Amino acid sequence: MNTTGFLIAAAAATFTGGAAAADHQASAWRHGIAYTADVTGVVDGGRDRTARYLDNLKLDIDGDLSRLTGWRGANLHISVLANSGGQPNDAAGALQGVNNIEVDRQTVRLFEFWVEQSFAGGKASLLAGLYDVNSEFYATEASGLLISPPFGIGSELASTGPNGPSIFPSTALAVRLRAGGAEGLYAQVAAVNASAGTVGDPQGIDTDLGEGVLMIGETGWNGPLRLAAGGWRYDRDQPDIRETLPSGDPALSPAHGAYLLAEADVFGGGDGSRGRIFVRAGVSDGDTTDFEGGWQTGLHIDRPLASRPDSAFSVGLHRGVLSSKARANARDLGVDPAGGEEGLEITWSDTFGPVTVQPDLQIIRAAGGDSEAEPVVVATLRLSIALD
């Protein structure tokens, strides 16, 4: 486990608890610590069979600013990440990744730091600060157990921007406006710094908006049946993945896309098993990213075994569709490109005392977008501990 991350978590928890006790406002602060550790390895196909260990320590602190300062309707959220370990996708060679806690740089980061102000009787809110776009946009509850990154956010958006959009593990400054409650009709829009970077990254937090802004919006209906549609666009043209200028520099092209989401309960409820399905699809320009679109679908079951109330099962399929320019680039490198990369994931989790155990199996076809690549089989054992 990352020692620096533990020290940060302990110090923050002590500070918040001590401050609350000192002014008799313990309920104004809430904090939680979650530690996730994975052992992941390729068991068939791929580049090598070496197992990788990687982990993620997350500290969340929430403060009720109404209780703390008298600022009515305002809340503070702080989240810190500490990541260490290997990079299993080096062995798998997948374009979309195989593990949702893998990072390029192992360090401690300030992941989120924002203030949210509610108004209109709690029916609307305005948020500003370091913000994870995928916490509210392009997200489905029913895909939450799956480990493969495309089930978090579509690859056609995840692979955009100067250094990736404002999602795990590096966020950016943003302003988000939302109207609507947890049930029924809602709409939300956000303006996000196109250059992701936070405390802990070499470049730090970008405050001058030199790379422009990512605009994203989503509207939909929340309930047992959830439907949503979203769209996104960078206000400045982005480097084209193939076209070049006479100088040899990449040409610039508009970067934009859209997506649709649907999820619904299919059986169960109450104290028994509950099944929920999801379907998602997205498209992009295909000029500034390797993916012109993609889709994901799957099923999540809570309590598949009546005797194990904390058990869960999930299965999902995903496909990232390669753009014509990405395929042309692959041909230039001597690769016979596939139309896309696709995967199947099956996972199970159960909790024993404070520890959640989750074995996971993935099968990836056309890994790296290579039509001649053998199917890659990736196995993961995930252990998680969460403390409030």
C-alpha positions in Angstrom: 0.0 0.0 0.0 1.3 3.5 -0.8 2.9 4.9 2.4 2.5 8.5 1.3 -1.2 8.0 0.6 -1.7 6.4 4.0 -0.1 9.4 5.7 -2.3 11.8 3.8 -5.4 9.8 4.6 -4.6 9.6 8.3 -3.7 13.3 8.6 -6.9 14.4 6.8 -9.1 12.1 8.8 -7.5 13.4 12.0 -7.8 17.0 11.0 -11.5 16.8 10.0 -12.4 14.7 13.1 -10.5 17.1 15.4 -11.9 20.2 13.9 -15.4 18.8 14.2 -15.0 17.9 17.8 -13.5 21.2 18.6 -16.5 23.2 17.5 -19.1 20.5 18.3 -20.1 20.1 14.6 -19.1 16.5 14.0 -22.0 16.0 11.6 -20.7 18.8 9.4 -17.8 16.6 8.2 -17.9 13.2 6.6 -14.9 11.2 5.3 -14.2 7.8 3.9 -11.2 5.8 2.8 -11.2 3.1 0.2 -8.2 1.0 -0.8 -8.2 -1.2 -3.9 -5.5 -3.7 -4.8 -5.4 -5.7 -8.0 -3.3 -8.6 -9.3 -3.7 -8.7 -13.1 -2.1 -10.8 -15.7 -2.5 -12.2 -19.2 -3.2 -15.9 -19.2 -3.5 -16.4 -23.0 -2.4 -14.3 -26.0 -0.9 -10.9 -25.4 2.7 -9.8 -25.1 3.8 -11.6 -21.9 2.4 -13.5 -19.0 3.9 -11.5 -16.1 1.3 -10.6 -13.4 1.2 -7.0 -12.4 0.2 -5.6 -9.0 -1.4 -2.2 -8.9 -3.4 -0.3 -6.3 -5.5 2.8 -5.6 -6.0 4.5 -2.3 -8.8 7.1 -2.2 -9.7 9.5 0.5 -13.0 11.5 0.3 -13.8 14.4 2.6 -17.2 16.2 2.5 -18.1 19.3 4.4 -21.4 20.9 5.0 -20.5 24.6 4.6 -23.9 25.7 6.0 -23.0 24.1 9.4 -19.4 25.1 9.2 -19.6 28.7 8.0 -23.3 29.6 7.7 -23.0 29.4 3.8 -26.5 28.1 3.1 -26.9 25.3 0.6 -23.2 24.9 0.0 -21.1 21.8 0.2 -17.3 21.1 -0.1 -15.9 18.0 -1.6 -12.2 16.9 -1.5 -10.8 13.7 -2.9 -7.2 12.5 -2.9 -5.7 9.6 -4.8 -2.6 7.6 -4.3 -1.6 5.1 -7.0 1.3 2.7 -7.3 2.2 -0.6 -9.0 2.4 -1.8 -12.5 0.7 -1.3 -15.9 -1.0 -4.5 -17.0 -2.1 -3.1 -20.3 1.6 -3.3 -21.4 1.1 -7.1 -21.4 -2.4 -7.1 -23.0 -1.7 -4.5 -25.7 -5.3 -3.2 -25.7 -6.1 0.2 -27.1 -8.8 0.8 -24.5 -7.0 -0.6 -21.5 -7.9 -3.5 -19.2 -7.9 -2.0 -15.7 -9.7 1.1 -14.5 -7.1 1.9 -11.7 -4.1 1.8 -14.0 -2.2 5.1 -14.3 0.8 6.2 -16.4 2.5 7.9 -13.4 2.4 6.5 -9.9 2.0 9.3 -7.4 -0.4 11.1 -5.0 -2.9 13.5 -6.6 -5.5 15.9 -5.5 -8.3 14.3 -7.6 -11.3 16.6 -6.8 -11.7 19.9 -4.9 -15.0 21.6 -5.6 -17.8 23.6 -4.0 -21.4 23.0 -4.9 -24.1 25.6 -4.3 -27.8 24.4 -4.4 -30.7 26.7 -5.1 -34.3 26.7 -6.3 -35.3 24.7 -3.3 -32.6 22.1 -4.0 -33.8 21.5 -7.5 -30.7 23.0 -9.1 -27.0 23.3 -8.3 -23.9 25.1 -9.5 -20.5 23.4 -8.9 -17.0 24.9 -9.4 -13.5 23.5 -8.9 -11.5 20.4 -9.8 -14.1 18.0 -11.1 -14.3 14.5 -12.5 -16.6 14.7 -15.6 -17.3 11.0 -15.5 -18.8 11.3 -12.0 -22.0 12.7 -13.6 -21.6 12.6 -17.4 -21.6 9.4 -19.6 -22.0 7.2 -16.5 -24.3 4.3 -15.8 -24.9 2.6 -12.4 -25.3 -0.8 -13.9 -21.7 -0.8 -15.3 -20.0 0.2 -12.1 -18.7 -3.2 -11.0 -16.9 -3.8 -14.3 -13.1 -3.2 -14.4 -12.5 -2.6 -18.1 -12.1 1.2 -18.7 -14.7 1.5 -21.6 -17.5 0.7 -19.1 -16.6 3.9 -17.2 -16.6 6.4 -20.1 -16.7 5.7 -23.9 -13.3 5.5 -25.5 -14.2 8.0 -28.2 -14.3 10.7 -25.4 -11.8 9.3 -23.0 -9.0 9.5 -25.7 -9.6 13.2 -26.5 -8.0 16.4 -25.5 -4.3 17.5 -25.1 -3.7 15.0 -22.3 -7.1 13.3 -21.8 -10.3 14.9 -20.5 -11.0 15.6 -16.9 -11.4 12.0 -15.6 -9.5 9.5 -13.5 -6.7 10.0 -12.5 -6.2 13.7 -13.4 -9.0 16.3 -13.3 -9.2 19.9 -14.4 -10.9 23.1 -13.4 -14.6 23.1 -14.3 -18.0 24.8 -13.8 -21.0 22.6 -13.9 -24.7 23.6 -13.7 -27.4 21.0 -13.1 -31.2 21.1 -12.8 -33.4 18.3 -11.7 -33.4 15.8 -8.8 -32.4 12.2 -8.3 -35.7 11.1 -9.9 -37.3 12.3 -13.0 -36.2 14.8 -15.7 -32.7 16.4 -15.4 -30.3 18.4 -17.4 -26.7 19.4 -16.8 -23.9 21.2 -18.7 -20.3 21.8 -17.9 -17.4 23.9 -19.1 -14.1 22.1 -18.4 -10.5 23.1 -18.9 -9.3 21.1 -21.9 -5.9 20.6 -20.3 -6.2 18.1 -17.5 -3.8 18.4 -14.6 -3.9 18.6 -10.9 -1.7 18.9 -7.8 0.6 15.9 -8.0 1.0 16.0 -11.8 4.2 17.5 -13.2 2.4 20.4 -14.8 0.1 21.0 -11.9 -3.2 22.8 -12.3 -3.6 24.8 -15.5 -5.3 28.1 -14.8 -4.9 30.0 -18.0 -7.1 27.9 -20.3 -4.4 28.0 -22.9 -5.7 24.8 -24.5 -9.3 25.9 -24.6 -12.4 24.4 -23.0 -14.4 21.1 -23.3 -18.1 21.8 -23.3 -20.3 18.9 -22.4 -24.1 18.6 -21.8 -26.5 15.8 -20.9 -30.2 15.5 -20.4 -32.4 12.6 -19.5 -34.8 10.8 -17.2 -33.8 9.0 -13.9 -35.8 6.2 -12.5 -36.2 2.4 -12.8 -35.9 3.1 -16.5 -33.2 5.7 -17.2 -32.7 7.3 -20.6 -30.1 10.0 -21.4 -28.5 11.8 -24.3 -25.3 13.9 -24.3 -23.0 15.8 -26.5 -19.5 17.3 -26.2 -17.3 19.7 -28.1 -13.9 21.4 -27.7 -14.0 25.1 -28.4 -10.6 24.9 -30.1 -9.6 22.6 -32.9 -7.5 19.7 -31.9 -4.5 18.0 -33.6 -5.6 15.7 -36.4 -4.3 12.1 -36.0 -3.3 11.8 -39.7 -3.5 15.1 -41.7 -0.4 17.3 -41.5 0.4 20.9 -42.5 3.2 21.7 -45.1 5.5 22.3 -42.0 4.9 18.7 -40.9 2.9 19.7 -37.9 -0.5 18.1 -37.4 -3.4 19.8 -39.0 -6.2 21.0 -36.7 -9.7 19.6 -36.8 -12.9 20.1 -34.9 -13.4 17.7 -32.0 -16.9 16.8 -31.0 -19.2 13.8 -30.3 -22.4 12.6 -28.8 -23.7 9.6 -26.8 -26.9 7.8 -25.7 -27.4 5.9 -22.5 -30.2 3.5 -21.3 -30.5 1.3 -18.2 -33.4 -0.4 -16.6 -34.4 -2.8 -13.9 -35.3 -6.2 -15.4 -36.2 -8.1 -12.3 -36.2 -8.1 -8.5 -36.3 -5.5 -5.8 -37.0 -5.3 -2.1 -34.7 -7.6 -0.1 -34.1 -10.1 -2.9 -32.0 -10.2 -6.1 -32.1 -7.2 -8.4 -31.1 -7.2 -12.1 -30.3 -4.1 -14.1 -29.2 -3.9 -17.8 -27.4 -1.1 -19.5 -26.8 0.0 -23.1 -24.6 2.9 -24.2 -23.3 4.1 -27.6 -21.2 7.1 -28.6 -19.8 8.7 -31.8 -17.0 11.2 -32.4 -15.5 13.1 -35.3 -12.9 10.4 -35.9 -10.3 13.0 -36.9 -8.8 13.8 -33.5 -9.1 10.4 -31.9 -8.5 6.8 -33.0 -12.1 6.0 -32.2 -15.0 7.2 -34.3 -17.4 5.6 -31.9 -18.2 2.6 -29.7 -20.8 0.8 -27.6 -21.1 -1.1 -24.3 -23.9 -3.2 -22.9 -24.3 -5.6 -20.0 -26.1 -6.9 -17.0 -25.6 -6.3 -13.3 -27.2 -8.5 -10.6 -27.2 -7.6 -6.9 -27.4 -10.5 -4.5 -27.4 -13.3 -7.1 -27.1 -15.7 -4.1 -29.8 -15.2 -1.5 -27.5 -16.5 1.2 -24.9 -13.8 0.3 -26.5 -10.3 0.7 -23.4 -8.5 -0.4 -22.7 -10.6 -3.5 -22.9 -9.1 -7.0 -22.4 -10.4 -10.6 -21.8 -8.5 -13.8 -21.2 -9.3 -17.4 -20.5 -6.8 -20.2 -19.6 -6.4 -23.8 -17.8 -3.5 -25.4 -16.5 -2.4 -28.8 -14.4 0.6 -29.8 -14.9 1.4 -33.5 -11.7 2.6 -35.1 -11.8 5.6 -37.5 -10.7 5.4 -41.1 -7.7 7.6 -40.2 -6.6 5.3 -37.4 -6.8 2.3 -39.7 -4.8 4.1 -42.3 -2.1 4.9 -39.7 -2.0 1.2 -38.8 -1.5 0.2 -42.4 1.4 2.6 -42.6 3.0 0.6 -39.8 2.4 -2.7 -41.5 -0.6 -3.7 -39.4 -3.7 -5.2 -41.0 -6.3 -3.1 -39.0 -9.5 -4.5 -37.6 -12.7 -2.4 -37.7 -12.5 -2.1 -33.9 -11.4 -3.6 -30.7 -13.9 -5.5 -28.6 -14.1 -7.3 -25.3 -16.1 -9.5 -23.0 -15.9 -9.2 -19.2 -17.4 -11.4 -16.5 -16.9 -10.5 -12.9 -18.2 -11.5 -9.4 -17.8 -9.8 -6.0 -18.6 -10.6 -2.4 -17.8 -9.1 0.9 -16.2 -11.0 3.8 -15.9 -8.8 6.9 -14.2 -5.5 5.8 -12.8 -7.0 2.6 -14.5 -7.3 -0.8 -13.1 -10.0 -3.1 -13.7 -9.7 -6.8 -12.3 -12.2 -9.4 -12.6 -10.9 -13.0 -12.1 -12.3 -16.5 -11.7 -10.4 -19.7 -11.4 -11.7 -23.3 -10.3 -9.1 -25.8 -10.5 -9.6 -29.6 -8.4 -7.6 -32.1 -6.3 -6.1 -29.3 -4.5 -3.0 -30.4 -6.8 -2.8 -33.4 -4.8 -5.7 -35.1 -7.1 -8.0 -37.0 -4.4 -10.8 -36.9 -3.9 -10.6 -33.1 -4.9 -13.6 -31.1 -7.6 -13.2 -28.5 -6.2 -11.9 -25.2 -7.4 -13.4 -22.0 -6.8 -11.3 -18.8 -7.5 -12.4 -15.3 -7.7 -10.1 -12.3 -8.2 -10.6 -8.6 -9.3 -7.4 -6.9 -9.4 -6.8 -3.1 -11.1 -3.7 -1.7 -11.5 -2.3 1.8 -13.7 0.7 2.5 -13.8 2.6 5.8 -16.2 5.4 6.8 
